[in-house]
Amino acid sequence: MFMFTFLHAADLHLGSPLRGLSLRDRELAERFGAATREAFETLITRALEEKIAFAIFAGDIFDGEGKDATAALFFNRQIARLTREKVRVYLLKGNHDADNVVTRKLPPPELAHEFPSRKAETFLIEDLRVALHGRGFGERAEIDNFVLGYPDPKAGWLNIGVLHSSLDGRPNHDPYAPCALDDLRARNYDYWALGHVHAHEVVCEDPYVVYPGNLQGRSIRECGEKGAVLVDVEDGAIKGVRRLLVDRARFTEIFVDASALETPEDLRREITRRAEGEIERAAGRFLAARLRIHGASALHPLFAADPSGWRDQFENALAHAGETIALEKLLIETHAPKAGAKRDSELDFAALLDEVLADPAFAAQAREAIAAIEQKMPSKSEIPSEDFDSVLAEARDLALARAERSA
């Protein structure tokens, strides 16, 4: 029985500036930048422990033109750990690698091979009887179906296709090198090592079509476990795919329904309880948590009166859960419970506000007031209608909260 294992990874995005996170929290961005490098180091260590026969990196190793050599030098140092142990490495450029200028001057070590970008070519591993077929990106936005030009399979060998593509489309990913699953099946390969999509997905098992996902989450859109895959081969056939989790920090969302919580202390305890569960599931990894408070809540007037003042309290509630969690962003999405009917002698202030807000003349006056404020700001921008409506809703809640507080 002849057995071996190979590594399939993609979307490392080394050198990513994490711009969105940096604008909100520079310290958090630096922590996740370090986690990206640590995840790659862990990947190489685990791959060596698994005694892999070869490694495939299916695109977006770097995160752009890369004028700074730091990321390329770091990558080459880590790859050399594999090649020194005679592990062959196969690299393919994705849309983020296509315009990287530094990698042209800093080639990877021997035993590391890069697929060309002009047309698909094949690398043969004679002793394992493996044929790897692939084509990298020559430009950032490749819109042609590369698969149609991939070589025929080598008869009697294990055939692997390496491709950076979103196939026929994936949410939040540009449709580069588009193709259909039937296009992949038509090549009669045994395994397709894909890249570009950051979520782990086994698209198909006959043949295996696999996205390993990225090594390390980079934003709140990339929550949960991250890593690569190990592919086990037995007597020339794929026997299974195993996830290899290597991420060192994670993004998570914590949803708290405040509708049944009566006091701020109840809410703080619930946040701490939920955070403790997230910390346990993260198994020692650092967490950046987006906290979303929602529901029809009696606490809503308190939130509306001082929305920014609650951040410190909720950060403190997270801190009570553990040292490895921080608040990435706070979203208070509560609303006031439906009020009961008022007696004739009582003033229904909420109903009066709703009547005013429904008046088109008032809306026009409000837009004029906001436009005057915008003209005094450094960069003028028109507020979309949905944002304008939310501004009015927040103003209504704030007015109600202050009225109740002064009553």
N, C-alpha and C positions, 0 to 999 in steps of 0.2 A: 504494500500500500504506500503510495507516494503522496505526501501531504506537505503543504506550505501555507503561509498566511501573508497577505499583502495589506498595506495601509492605503486608504483612500481618504484624502482630506481636501478641503477647498476653502476659499474665502477667508483667508487669514487676515487680510487688510492691515498688514503691518505698517506702522507709521500713520495710522488714521488720526486726524486732528480732533475728532469728536467735537466738532464746532458747536452743535446745538447744546450739548451738555456743558461745554466750557463757558458758554454765555450765562448759564444759570448757576453753576457751581464748579469753579476751577479745580478745587481739591478733589471733588468726585471724579471729574474728567481725568485728572492725573492718575487716580487710583485705577480707573478702568483702562487707561493706556498701559499702565504697568501690568495689569492683569492679562492683556492681549499677549504681551511678550512671555509672561509666566506660563500661559496656556500652551504656547508653542514649545517652550522648553519642556513642559510636562509631556506633551505629545511625543517628542523625540525620545524622552526617557522611557515612556511606556512602550513605544514601538520597539526599542532595543530589547526591553524585557520580554516582549512577545516574540523576539527573534524573527522579525518579518523578513521576507525574501526581497521585497522591493516596495517603494512608496510612490504613490501618484498624488500630485497636487494639481487639482483641476481648475486653476485660474484664480485671479484676484488675490494673489499672494501679497501684493502691495496695494496701496490705496491711492495711487495717482502718479503724477509725473516724477515724484521722488527726487528732487534736486539735492536733497540731503542724503548722504551715503549711509547714515546710521542704520536705517532699516535693512538695507541690502547687506551690509556687513554682518548684522545680527543674524539674518536669515542664512547667509553662507556659513557662518560659524556653526549654527545648529545643524545644517544639512551635512557639514563635514563630519559631525558625530556619526551620522549614518554611513557615509561613504568610507570612513576609516574602518568600519566593520564590514566592508564589502557589500553594503546594502545599496542596490541601484535605485536611483531617484529619477522620476519622470515629471517634467514641469510643463505646464501649458499656460499661456497668457490669457487673461480674461479682459473684460472691458476696462477695469481699473488699472491693469498692468500695461495696456497697449502703448501708452505714451510715457512709460517710465524710462527716463534717460540714463539713470545711474546704473541700472542693471546691465546696460550694454557695455559699460566700462568695467564692471565688476562681475565677471562670469562666475558661475557656480563651480564647485570642485569637480574633479574627474569622477566618473560614474554617475554624474547628474546630467541628464539629457533633456533638451527643450524641443517640444514640437514646433515645427515651422508655422508661419502665419500665411504663406502664399497658397499652400494647398496641403491637404491631409497627407501624412506620411506614416510609416510603420516602423516601430522599433521591435526587434526580435530578441527574446531572452532564450538562447538556445538550450541551456541546461534545464530549464523549466518547461520548455515548449510553450511559451507564452508570446503572443503577438499583440502589441499595443498600437492602436490606431488613433491619431488625433490631429487637430489643427487649432492653433492659437489665434488670438485676435491681433490683427495688424493695425486696426483702428478702434477707437473707443466704442463706436456705434456700428457694429457689424449687423446688417439686416438680412444677409443671405442665409439660406439653408445650407449649412456646412455639410450636413450628414449625406446629402446627395452625392458629394464628392469623396466620401470615405472609401478606402480600398475594400476589395472583397476579403472575406475571412480566409485565414490560412488553414487549409484542411488538416484535421487531426490535432490542431493546437487549441489552447485556450485563447480566445479572442476577446480583447477588451477595447471598448471605445471610450475615448476621453474627450469630453465636450463641455464647453461653458455655454449654457443656454437656459432659458426659462421654458423650454419646450413650446407648448401652445399657449403659454401665459400663466403667470403666477402673481398673486396680489403683491403690490409694492415693489415689483421688479420690472425693469424695462425689457421689452420683447426682443432681446438681442439673439442673433443666430437662431431664429425661430424654426421649429420643426414639430412634427406630430409623432406620437408614440409609434404609430405604424411605420414611420420612416426609420426609426431605430430598429424595430423588429425586422424590417426588410433587409438589414445588413447581415442578419444571422450571426451576430456576436453573442458571446456568453454573458457579458457584463458590460454595463454602461456606467462609467465613472463620471458623474455630472458635477458641475459647479454652477454658481451664480445665485441660486436660491438659498437663503440663510436658514431656512427651517429644515430639519431632518425629515426626509421622506423616502420611503421605499415605494416608488411609483408603480413598479411591476416586479414580479418574480420570475417571469418566463418571457424573455430573459430578465435577469436582474437589472433594474434601472434605478439608480440610487443617488439621492442628494445627501451628502453627509451633514449638511448645515455648516454654519461657521463655527470657529473654535471658541469664540468669546462674544457674548452679547454686547452690542454697542449703543443701544438705546432702548427705551421702554417698549418699542415695537418688537424687540427680540428678547422676550422673557423666557425663563426656564432653562433647562439643561442644554449645554452646547458641547460640541466635540467633533469627532471624526468617526470612521467606521473601520473595523478590521474584517477582512474577507477571507474566509477559510476555503481552501481548495483541496480536494481529495481525488486522486487519479484523474486529473484533468477536468474536473467538474466543480462548479461552485456548490459548496455544501451549506453555507450560511453566512450571514452578515451580522456582526456584533458591534454595538455602539461602544465607543471609547470616549467617555466624558472627561474633559480636561479643563473646562472653564474654571477660572479662579474667582470670579465675581459674577453676580447675576442681578438682573432687573426683575422686579416683581410688582404686581398690583395687588393692593389690599382693599377689598370692598367692604365697607361697614354700613349696614342698614341701621340708621338711627331712629327708625320709626317707633321702636319699642323701648328706647332708652330715654329715661326721664330726667337725668341730671348729667352735667358735664363729667362728673366722676364716673358715672356708668359708662359713658362714651370712652373715656380714657382707659378704663379697665378693659373694655372690649377691644380697643386698638392694641393694647399690650398683649392680650390673649392671642389675637390673630397674628401678631408679629412673632410671638414665640413659636407658633406652628410653622411659619415661613422659615424661621431660623433653623428649626429642626430638620426641615426638608432640604435646606441648602447644605447641610452636612459640613459646616465649617467655612463655607464660602461667604465672602462679604456680599451684602444685599443693598441695593438701591431701591427703595420702595416708593411707588406712587400710591398715595393714600386717597381714596375716593369715599367721601361721606355722602350718603344719599338717603332718600326716603322722605315721607311726610313726617316731620319731626317737630315736637314741641320745643326743641332747642333751636329751631331755625331762626327765630328773632334774634337770639344771641349771636349766631353766626353772621347774620345780615348786618348787625350793628357794628361788628369789628372783625371782618373776615381775615385780615392779615394778622391780627393779634392771636389767632388760634394756632398759628404755625408752631410757635415755640412750645405751646402746651402739647401738641401732638408729637413733636419731635421728642419731647421729654417722655411721652408714653412709649415711643419706640425704644428709647434708651433704657427704659425699665425692663424691656424684653431681652436686651443683650447688647454687647459692644460691636457686633458685626452687622448692624443694620443702620441705615441713614435714610432720611427723607429726601427723595428725589423731587417730588412735587406734591402739593396739596390741592385737591379739587373738592370744594364743598358744593354738592349738587342737591342739597335738600330743598324742600319747599314747605310752606306752612300747612298744617293739617286743615282740612275743610272745616270752616267755622260753622257752628250751629246757628239756628235762626235767632235774630235779634228781636227783643221786645220793641214795641213802638216807641218807647221812651228812650231807647238806646241809639246812639249814633254808630252806624255801620261804616267805620272809616275805610275798611278794606274795599267795600262795595263802591264807595265814593272814588277811591283811587282807580279802581278798575274802570269806572265810567269815564274818568278823565283820560286814562291811557287809551281808551277805545275811540277817543275823539280825534279825527284826522287833523283838525286844526292844531290841537296840542302837539301831535306828532311832528307837524311841519315846524312849529316853533322850537321844538326840542332839537330837530335836525339843524336849524339855523344856529342855535346856541352851540351845538357841538362843532359845526363848521367854523364858527368864530374862534373856538378854542384851537382847532386843528391848524388854523392859519398862523397861530402864534408858536406852534411847535416846530422843532428843527426840520422834520420831514413830514410833509402834508400827505395824508392818505384818507380816502373816503371809507367810512365804516359801512360794511355790507349790511343788507337789511336784516339778516339773521342775527348779526352782532348788535345792531341797533336795538332790536327787540329785546335781547338779553340785557342790554344796558338799562332799558326802561324797567325791565322786571327786577333787576337788582336795586334800582332806585326806589321802586315800590316797596320792596322788602325792607330796605333801610329806613324808609319813612315810617313803616308800620312798627319796626323794632324800636325806633326812637320814641314814637308815640306811646308804646306800651311801657317803655322804661320811665317816661316822664309822668305816666298816669298815677 
